[in-house]
Amino acid sequence: MSSENNTFQIMLFIIFGGLCLVGFISFALYGKINKTDGGSNIDNTDEFHIWGTLPKKEIAKITKILTREDFNKYNGIKYIQKDLDSFSTEFVNELASGRGPDLVIIPHEEILSQKNKLIHIQYDLFPLSLYESLFVNAANIFLNKEGVLALPMLVDPLVLYYNVDIQEKNKIRILPKTWEDVISLSHIIDFDGLKIKRGLINLGGVQNNKNIKDILSVFLFQAGNPIAYLDENGVSKVLFADTKNSNSTKEVFDFYTSFAHPKAENYTWDESLPEAQRFFTADELFLYIGYASEYNEIRKSNPNLRFAVTTIPKLDKFPKEKNFARVFGVAIPRSAKNKGVSLEIAKQFTYKLRDSYEYNTFQVPTALKGFDISSDAPSRWKVFFDSAFVSSAWYDTNSKKTTDLFKQYVRGIIIGQYNTSKAIFELHNTLRNLIR
């Protein structure tokens, strides 16, 4: 390991150790922690409850490491896996009853939607410059004027999966680096009459493309559109299709929907096709835009499928690489019995997932910068980490609703219900009223 990496690990140790030490003395989490909060010593006679949407068996591997290091300190940790679709309702109901978990581990969209029920780590404890030096850019989604809303744990970026057999059959020696390169591969699309037998890429789909909003987010980021963010005064700003961005947003939606138009040269998708990931695992789709976390699911679905992974293409006229990622954070609810203990556990979950893939049971990158990938790591890991490093996220406080809205207006464009300009104008105004 390089001396630069050693320095980085020492810095992490000092920082995260400091977070624990000052936790019960005087540092201010939003809502204050002081000596009466019980300090940062974990009493294993009292269970410490974590709710999260990550797999229980993978979280168990981390808690096993912790209890092996200090059984008395960490044996009380109990992780309860929750379904993402029902998490919000269960969480709110639990808090209303006067109970609730001591930590939550959930995607950034859910953290943003529950922000008023969570505690901030103030910047006098965790300076902004330090946070930005430790974590990848996508982790900045947890920053606001009050402090750090969650400690970033995992970054799950979008990547481009490709079918190796289709690549070899069509003698595609160079994988697409730009979206224009993707269109140039339209000749590999196979039709049976008007029916698509073999597709090029999961663009143009609505109901059968589960990642539609996030794929469109990639295009928008690459065009320089941040979509929505929280400004320095804590006010939400929606830039999706404002005066500055309306033209580029129109181009993005026209590009995406062109893949669903039968008369377009790049026609490769319609609503009659199987769900996108299933179409890919059936050996009938050359390129599939999906999350890094989908790798094992794809492998399990079809063990005989020859596939690999590369980075997301970029726009020709915007050469800077940009991507979208889902960020999982560890956040402290107001219901936490002992906030010092909660912070101690949170920083352990963040630190244990160092970038070396042997420590990462989830098989997606940690949010931490600064570690080398082991030389014996699978080749996909470089793609995953490179993709995470150039990723961002946007201020999406109602993910289910915004996903439905993106689908509604994209479908409206495809079937001719809206022209593109009207669709993005209405979607922009709806997002402005929704995002707070």
FIFI-718704 format. One record per atom (N, C-alpha, C): z negated, x, y negated. Coordinates in steps of 0.02 Angstrom, whole numbers, plus 50000, padded with zeros to 5 digits. Layout:
<pts>
ZXY/...
</pts>
This chain:
<pts>
500005004350060/500005000050000/500005004449938/500375002749887/500455006849828/499805006949787/499745012249744/499155012649702/499125006849653/499725004349633/499754998449589/499444992449623/499574991649688/499284986049725/498534986849732/498314993049744/497594994249750/497244992349685/497544994349629/497264992649563/497224985149554/497754981649575/497774974349569/497224971149610/497114973549671/496604970649714/495904971849686/495794977849657/495154979249626/495034974549568/495564973449528/495514968849472/495334961849496/495664959549549/495514952949576/494794952449598/494554957749632/493864957649657/493364957049599/493494960949546/493044960749488/493064953849455/493674951349446/493754944949411/493434939249450/493624938649514/493364933049552/492624933749568/492404940049575/491684941149583/491314939049520/491614940649462/491324938649398/491284931149390/491794927749413/491794920449409/491194917549444/491034920449502/490464917849540/489804919649505/489754926049481/489124928449453/488904924449392/489394923349347/489204919849286/489164912349295/489354910049354/489404902849365/488754899149352/488174902049370/487554898149362/487154900449301/487414905349264/487024907849208/487204904249144/487824905249119/487964902249054/488684900449043/489154902149090/489844900749072/489974893349071/490444891449029/490554884349018/491154881849055/491024878449110/491544874049135/491524868049089/492074864649084/492074858549043/491544853849071/491044852249032/490484848349057/489864852649069/489924859249063/489384864149064/489084865049134/489014871249151/488614873149210/488054877549185/487444876149208/486884880349188/486424881049248/485834883949238/485394885449293/485194879249332/485194873649300/484984867549334/485504865149384/486104868149382/486614866149430/486504869349498/486004873449504/485824876049570/486104882749587/486464885949541/486734892549554/487334892349599/487534898249622/488134898749663/487974900449735/487354899849755/487184900849825/487304894449864/487634895149921/487814889349961/487284888050014/486994882350012/486484880450061/486814877050120/486814880450178/487184877750235/486844871750267/486264869750241/485954863650266/486274857550235/486674858650182/486994853150147/487754854050153/488094849050179/488804849550189/489174849850122/489694853950121/490114854750062/490794851750080/490984846250046/491574842450064/492184844350022/492724845850056/493364847150024/493854841950047/494184838750000/494734834250016/495394837749999/495894836650040/496534839650025/497094836750065/497704838250045/498294835650080/498634840950123/498354847050123/498614852350167/498354851250238/498714853750288/498514852650358/497814855250374/497434851250409/496744853050425/496714859250469/497184859950515/497154865650561/497284872150524/497654871950469/497784878050431/497194879750385/496894874650355/496284875750315/495724878450360/495704876050422/495184878350469/495224885850481/495824888750477/495894895950487/495574899750431/495604896950370/495284900250313/494534899650318/494284893650334/493564892750339/493274896950396/493684898050448/493454902250504/493364909450480/493834911850438/493774918650410/493144919050367/493024913950326/492434914050283/491784914050322/491744909750373/491124909450412/491024915750453/491564919050472/491504925450508/491224930850462/491414930450398/491164935250349/490424933950331/490244927550325/489554925750307/489414918750332/489164918250393/489064911750425/488584907450385/488024910250365/487524906250330/487774903550264/488214907250232/488454905350166/488994899950169/489434900050221/490024895750220/490044890550276/489534890450318/489564885950376/489564878550358/489344876950298/489294869850279/489944866750255/490494870750252/491134868150226/491444863250275/491604857250251/491944852150291/492574849950255/493144851050286/493784849050256/494024842450285/494204837950240/494454831350261/495174830650237/495644830450284/496354829850266/496514822650247/496854821950190/497044815350164/497804814950159/498044808850166/498754807550156/498904807350081/499434810750061/499594811249989/499704804349959/500024799849995/500184793249967/499564789149951/499024790349989/498414786349978/497854790249945/497984796649930/497454800949903/497154798049839/497584796149792/497344793849726/496874787949733/497074782949772/496664776949781/495984778649813/496004782749865/495374784649899/494924788649854/495224793249816/494834797549771/494484793449716/494864788949685/494584784749632/494034780249659/494154777349717/493644772949747/493014776649765/493094782849789/492514786849807/492104788549745/492444790449692/492084792049630/491734785949602/492054780149607/491764773949581/491124772049618/491074774149680/490494772549721/489924777549710/490034782449667/489514787449653/489524793249701/490054793649741/490114799349788/490724803349768/490974807249815/491584811049802/491544818049829/492104821349837/492124828149865/491884833349815/491744839349841/491534844849799/492124849049775/492684848549810/493304851849791/493884847549814/494454848249781/495074845249805/495614850549806/496044850349856/496624854849862/497234850449868/497604849849813/498154845049809/498724847849767/499324844849771/499894847149731/499784846149657/500154849949617/500034849749544/500144842849514/500624838949541/500734832249514/500114827849521/499774828549578/499174824549589/498594827049547/498554833649538/498034836349494/498134833949423/498754833849400/498884831449332/498714824049324/498854820149376/498714812949372/497964811549373/497564816149401/496844815249406/496464819549355/496804822149305/496504827249260/495864824949227/495794818549212/495184816149179/494584815849226/494704816749290/494164816549339/493994823449365/494284828549334/494184835449355/493864839549300/493584845249318/493234849649271/493674855649255/493664857749191/494044863549170/493624869949172/493944875549187/493644882049178/493864884449109/493394885449064/493564887048996/493814894248988/494194895448935/494524901848926/494044907548908/493444905948887/492974911448875/492744914548940/492824910848994/492694913549061/493324916649091/493874913049085/494494915249116/495034915449061/495094921249027/495564921748970/496284920048991/496634917048945/497324915048957/497764920848978/497704926548943/498124932348958/497984934949028/497364934549050/497174936749116/497474932149169/497424925649158/497704920749204/498454921949213/498804922849158/499524923649161/499724930249195/499294935249192/499444941549225/499314941249300/498884936649321/498704936149392/499164931449432/499394926149400/499754920949437/500474920249415/500894917949460/501604916949445/501684911549392/502274911349362/502394906949305/502274899649321/502454897449381/502374890349399/501644888149394/501174892949403/500464891349400/500234889449330/500634890749279/500454888949211/500404881449201/500624877649249/500574870349246/499844868149242/499374872449262/498664870649262/498314872649197/498684875049148/498384877149085/498454871749032/497924870748993/497964866348934/497454868748883/497384865248829/496964867648774/496224868048793/496024864348845/495324864348865/495144869848914/495654872848946/495524878048994/495974877549055/495714880149111/496084880349174/495874874249216/496354869949231/496204863749266/496104864849341/496424869949369/496364871349440/496524878649452/496244881649504/496444888349524/497054887749570/497604891049553/498204890449594/498104893749662/498364890349714/498264892849782/498934894549815/499394889749816/500034890649849/500604888449804/501174891749810/501784889749774/502334888549826/502564882449828/503064880349878/503734879349842/504164884449840/504784883949802/505354880649841/505834877949805/506444875849835/506864881949854/507194881649912/507624887049935/508264883849964/508754887949979/509384885550007/509434887550080/509384882650124/509484883850196/510234883550211/510454887550258/511164887150277/511244887850353/511764884550377/511924884350448/512354890450466/512094894850508/512434901150524/513074899850564/513064895050610/513664893550649/514234891150604/514084886750557/514604884350511/514854890050466/514394894350446/514584900150406/515074904550444/514924906050507/515354910450546/516014907250563/516004900750581/516624897250597/517114897250539/516854896650477/517284896250418/517364903050383/517104908250416/517174915150390/516934915750318/516354912850305/516054913250238/515644919550234/515934924750207/515614931350207/515084932050153/515184928550098/514704929050043/514424922150029/513774921550033/513444915150019/513494913549945/513494907049926/513584905249856/513014907749812/513204910949757/512724913349708/512664908649649/513194904649638/513194899849583/513394893049610/513264887849570/513454881049591/514214880349593/514564884249552/515294884249555/515534887049622/515174892049648/515334894849714/515254889449768/514744885149759/514634879749807/515244875049809/515484873149751/516064868649748/516674871849781/516744878449775/517324881849805/517324881549881/516754879449910/516704878849983/516854871750007/517104867549964/517224860449982/517704859650040/518114864650053/518604864150107/518284863550176/517644865250182/517344864950249/517104857850266/517124853250217/516914846350231/517384843250281/517114839950332/517514837150386/517474829550383/518054826250380/518084818950376/518364815950440/518134810050456/518444805850507/518684799650470/519314799850449/519554794650403/519204795650336/518844790550313/518464791150251/517734792950263/517534793450325/516844794750343/516714802250347/516174804450316/515984811450317/515674813150385/515984817950421/515704820150485/515274826350475/515514830850434/515134836950420/515114837950345/514504838550318/514414838950246/514334846050221/514404846850155/514344853450124/513624854750104/513324850050065/512654851150036/512354844450018/511694844050018/511354837750003/511304836649927/511874835849896/511924833949826/512304827449821/512074822949778/512394816349771/512004810749804/511554812549849/511164807449885/510594804749843/510384798749859/509814795649825/509284793949877/509364788449913/508854786349960/508794791050020/509344794550037/509324798950095/509264806350075/508994807550017/508874814449994/508184814649962/507684816250001/506984815649978/506814820449921/507214825749912/507054830649859/507474829649796/507754823749786/508224822549731/507934824349663/507334822049646/507054823549580/506954830949570/506714834249622/506564841349616/507204845549612/507724843449646/508374846849641/508644846149570/508614840049543/508834839049474/508404843149426/507774844049442/507334848249400/507584855349398/507824857949455/508104864649457/508694865249408/509154860449413/509744860549368/509524860349295/509044856049279/508814855449210/508484861849186/508054864849227/507744871149209/508274876549197/508764876749241/509284881849233/509694880849170/509744874649147/510094873249084/509644874049023/509034876449034/508574877748978/508164871748957/508124866649000/507764860448983/507094860249019/506524860648983/505874860549017/505644853749041/506004848549026/505894841649047/505294838549010/504694840949027/504084838448994/503534843648999/503134844148947/502594848948947/502034846548902/501464850048904/500894848548862/500864853948808/500884851948745/500894856948692/500194859848679/500144864448631/499514867948618/498964863348592/499154857448570/498664852548546/498484847348599/498744848348660/498594843748714/499004837348711/499564837448675/499994831548669/500604832448715/500744827248754/501314827748800/501974827248761/502444831448780/503104831648749/503634830748803/504064825848794/504614824648841/505254826848807/505574832048835/506184834848807/506784833348851/506694829248902/507194827848953/507894826748923/507954822148876/508614820748846/508534819548771/508144823948739/508084823348667/508724826048634/508744826348569/509344828348533/509604835148556/509164839848567/509364846548587/509624846848658/509354842748703/509504843348775/509954837948803/510144832948764/510504827248792/511174829248824/511544833848792/512194835748819/512124839448886/511644844148889/511554847848952/511284843349007/510864838548988/510604833749038/511164829449065/511614827249022/512194823349044/512614827449092/512734833849077/513124838149121/512794838749190/512134839449190/511764840049253/511844833749295/511764827949265/511814821649304/512534820349325/513014822149283/513714821449303/513864826049362/513604832049360/513724836849415/513424834149480/512804832049477/512464829649538/512834823649568/512984818749526/513284812549552/514014813549573/514344818849550/515044820049570/515104821049645/514574823449677/514594824549749/514594818049789/514474812449754/514474805849786/515094801749769/515554804649730/516164800949711/516734802649759/516994797649796/517514798949847/518134802449820/518294801649756/518904804649728/518794811849703/518164814149702/518024820849678/518174826049732/518374832049712/518534837249761/517924839449800/517344838649770/516724840749803/516344834849835/516694829349848/516384823549880/516104825549948/515454824949956/515134827150018/514554822850039/514434817350002/513824813550017/513914806150003/513624802050045/513564794850030/512944792150064/512784786050049/512154783150072/512154781350146/512734781650178/512764780150250/512544785950293/512504791850263/512314797850302/511574797750319/511384801550371/510664802050388/510284805350331/509624804950334/509204808450286/509394815850287/509374819050229/509674825650220/509414830950269/508754831450275/508494836550322/508704835050393/508714828750412/508924826850480/509664828350491/510074827350440/510784828950444/510884836550455/510464840450421/510504847750429/510284849850499/509734847150522/509494849150589/509944846650645/510364841650630/510854839150679/511474843650682/511474849150644/512034853950645/512654851250610/512554846650562/513124843450530/513154844550454/512724848950428/512704850250357/512654857850347/513104860650306/513104867850296/512514870250255/512404867150197/511884869350151/511364863850140/510734865750141/510204860750131/509694863650082/509604860150026/509094862049977/508434858849997/507954862850015/507304860250037/506754865150019/506144863250032/505574867450016/505474872950069/505174878450047/505004883850094/504564881150150/504134876450134/503674873650184/504034869650238/504674868150228/505064864350278/505324868750334/505264875350327/505564879950375/505344878450447/504694878250457/504434877150525/504614870150551/504634865350506/504824858550525/505544858350549/505984861850515/506684862250535/506744865750602/506394871250610/506414874950673/506174870750732/505634866950720/505364862750773/505824856950790/506174854250739/506614848550751/507204850250795/507454856350788/508024858550829/507964865950843/507614867850897/507514874950913/508164878750923/508704875250939/509344878650951/509774879650889/509544876850833/509934877450772/509904884550745/510474887350731/510514894050701/510554893150626/510004894750593/509994893850520/509604899650489/509724900550424/509364905550385/509264902850315/509004907050271/508814904550206/508994909650153/509194907250094/509334911550037/509084908049973/509164911449918/508914908649854/509374903249827/509104899049785/509484893649753/510024896649708/510634893949710/511164896349663/510964894949591/511344897949545/511204896949474/511844894649439/511764892649376/512334890549336/512704896649309/513364896349309/513764901949285/513604903749212/513544898649169/513454900049098/512724901249079/512274900449127/511564902049115/511344906949170/511464913449159/511374918349213/510654919449235/510164917249195/509474918449214/509264914049273/508944917049322/508724913249381/508134908849363/508174902549381/507614897949372/507604893149431/507004891049448/506924886849507/506344882049495/506264877349541/505704872649539/505254873849599/504604873049590/504134873749646/503574868749639/503304866849695/502684862849697/502104867649702/501604866849659/501034871349657/500414867749683/500104870549733/499474867749759/498894871349726/498434867449699/497864870249664/497204868049694/496694871949681/496014870349702/495624868249639/495424861949637/495114859249577/494414856649591/493994856549539/493294854449546/493224847449517/493074842549558/492964835649532/492304835249494/492254830349451/491624829149416/491074826949465/491284824849524/490804822649574/490464828449610/490684834649599/490414840449634/489664840849625/489304841649680/488574841749678/488314848049643/488654853649655/488454860049627/489094863649604/489214863649540/489844866149514/489924873649522/489364877349521/489394884549534/489624885949604/489374882249653/489594882949722/490324881049729/490524875749696/491224873549700/491694879049674/491504882349620/491914887649593/491954893549641/491394895149672/491374900649721/491854899249778/491834893149805/492274891449861/493004891349837/493124888749778/493804888449751/494114895349746/493734900049720/494024906749712/494124910149779/493714908549829/493814911249896/494474908749926/494604902249918/495224899549945/495834902449910/495764903949846/496314907049809/496424914149831/495894917949837/495944925149850/496134926649922/495914922449969/496054923950039/496794923650056/497174919850017/497884919450031/498264924749991/498114931050007/498474936449975/499194936349999/499634939749963/500354939249975/500574941950042/500164946050074/500344948350140/500364942350187/500924941450221/501024935150258/500544934250315/500234939750340/499764939050395/499164934750375/498994934750311/498414930950288/498584923750271/499224922350269/499444915850243/499644911350300/499194907050320/499314902650377/499804896950360/499934895850296/500364890250276/501094892150274/501244898550278/501934901050279/502324899350215/501974898750160/502294898450094/501904903250048/502214905649995/501894910749953/501244908549920/500794913249912/500204912149871/500414912349797/500004909549754/500154909649683/499994916349651/499664920749686/499484927249658/500074931949655/500124935649601/500614941049597/500314947449628/500744952649632/500474959349638/500384962249706/500604958849760/500544961649827/501224962849857/501294968349893/501914969649929/501964965249990/502584963550009/502714960250072/502734965550126/502384964450180/502364969350234/503054970750260/503174976850281/503834978750306/504034975050368/503534972650406/503694969050468/503694961450457/503654959150395/503674951950381/504374949250396/504424942950417/505084939950428/505504940250364/506164940850373/506614941750315/506574935950266/506414929950290/506384924150246/505844924850193/505344929150207/504794929650159/505004932450092/505474937150092/505724939750028/506054934149988/506444929950022/506754924249989/506224919549961/505714918150001/505184913549979/504824916349917/504634922749919/504274925649863/504714926349801/505324928549812/505794929049754/505894922149722/505944917049763/506054910249738/505434907749701/504844909249728/504224907049695/504134910549628/504344916849625/504234920849565/504624918249505/505204915249517/505624912749461/505554905249452/505054902249485/504974894949482/504534892749424/504644886449405/504214883049356/504054876149382/503624872649347/503474865649361/503454862049294/503474855449295/503444851749232/502884846649233/502724844249174/502134840049164/502284832949189/502184831949253/502354825649287/501704822349308/501464817649269/500804814649280/500824808349324/501424806349345/501484800449388/502094801549433/502004805949482/502574808449521/502944802949559/502574798249587/502904792949625/503344788749580/503094787149521/503484783049474/504084786849447/503994793149430/504554797049403/505094798149456/504884799049519/505374799649573/505784793249579/505444787549578/505794781049582/506284780249523/506074782449464/506504781849405/507124786249411/507034792449432/507614796849442/508104793749492/507834791149547/508264787949597/508634781849568/508264777849531/508554771749503/509144773249458/509064778149414/509604779449365/510174783549396/510024787949443/510564791549477/510984786649517/510654782149553/511024777249591/511434772749545/511144770949487/511494766849439/512144770149415/512124776749405/512724780449385/513244780249441/513014781449502/513484781849559/513844775249571/513484769649566/513794763149581/514114760049519/514084763549462/514404760949402/513994756149360/513354755549376/512924751049337/512804753849267/512774760549261/512684763949197/513214769249189/513414770649127/513744777049116/513194782249108/513364788549115/512844793749117/512434793949053/512764793448996/512414793848932/511884788448926/512064782348945/511574776848941/511004777948990/511164780349050/510644781449101/510134786549078/510354792149052/509874797249032/509504795248968/509814791248925/509464788748865/508884784148886/509024779548932/508504774948955/507964778648994/508174783349036/507684787149075/507234791249029/507524794348978/507144798248930/506594793948897/506784788048873/506294783748839/505764781348887/505954779948949/505464777748999/504964783349014/505214789449020/504774795149033/504294796248974/504534795348914/504104796248855/503524791348856/503654785248878/503124780148880/502654781248940/502914784348992/502524785149054/502074791249054/502334796849029/501974803249035/501464803948979/500844804648999/500294805448951/499824811048973/
</pts>
